[in-house]
């Protein structure tokens, strides 16, 4: 595929209106997805950000430095054809949401979880009418069917582009509630990330930071930030 050739072949990038959306041109060639679909983006802001990723390429093209392009490709080539199935997968996180599973010991960790997570669960109840049950340990707790249905409706309301980014926010954090709190403005990205990593932060405080684990954590955080940025650029 020409757009993913190993070396840069264009001089300039530009954004152009295309129907009801916006596309990116490499010189006079409009971008296409790996599946050869037209890369039509929902907002000029997202198109400009994708164009900036391509303009920043020097010499050999590195897809790893283009997370917005990658998510846009996924939205068009995959999510647009599997939107209902992906929404169901994400909605299922509500049944085992990270925020509902608490430590029994040590008490200081349990208190830290409660202090951060309880307000978010209270927000979800107020925002969606979705009260969720909390348990200690790893024994599964059953969640109210009505609450899960309301959270599912919130996921189903997302379009393919937002759903692609939302997928990463949920999968990386392990929490449907946390992802909703972020994209609906209840908390910011840094606060959301810290809320999702309470257990890991506690372990680091007790035992120190492992270099390999720290690298993996850094990559996850970057992916989380990229997903949030993509979602916000969708308007």
C-alpha positions, 0 to 999 in steps of 0.5 A: 500500500503506497501510504505505508511504503517504507520511505516518504514519497511526498513533499507536503500534506494538506487537509481537504473537505470531502463530502460531509467529512475531511481527508488528508492529501499527500501532495495530490493523493488522498490518503486511504486506509490499509483496506483501501477505503477513503480516509474520511475523518469527522472533524477538521481538527482530527484531519489536521492532527492526522496530517501532522503525523504524516508531515512529521515523518522523515525518511523511513515511515514509522507507523508506531509514531502515528497513533491517530492514523492507526485509530482512524484506520481501525474505525473505518476498516473495522469498527464501521463494520463491527460497531454493534459487536464491539459495543457489546464487548465494551459494555460487558466491562460494566459487569466486572468493572475495575472500580467494583473490585476492592482490596481487603488488605491492607486497609490503607490500600482499601481506603485509597481505592474507596476514596478515589473510586466511590465518587466515580461510581456515585457519578455513574449512578447519577449520570446513567442511573447505573448503580453498581455493586462493590465487593472485596477480593476476587469473588465475582459480584452480580451487577443489576441488569438495569444498570448494565443496560443503561451503560450499554446504551451509553456505549451504543450511542458512540459513533465508530470513530469515538468507539475506536478511541473509547475501546482503548480507554476501556481496555487499558484502564479496565473500567467502563465507568472510568472511561465514561467519566473521562470522555464526559468531563468528570475527570481529566486524563491524568486523574483517570490514569492515576485512578486506574493504576492505584494497585500498581502505584501501591505496589511500587510504593511498597516494593520499588519500581521494576524497570521492565514494568515501568517501561510497559506502564509508560507505553500503556499511558502513552496509548491511553493519552493517544486514545483520549486525544483522538476521542476529543478531536472527534468533536 
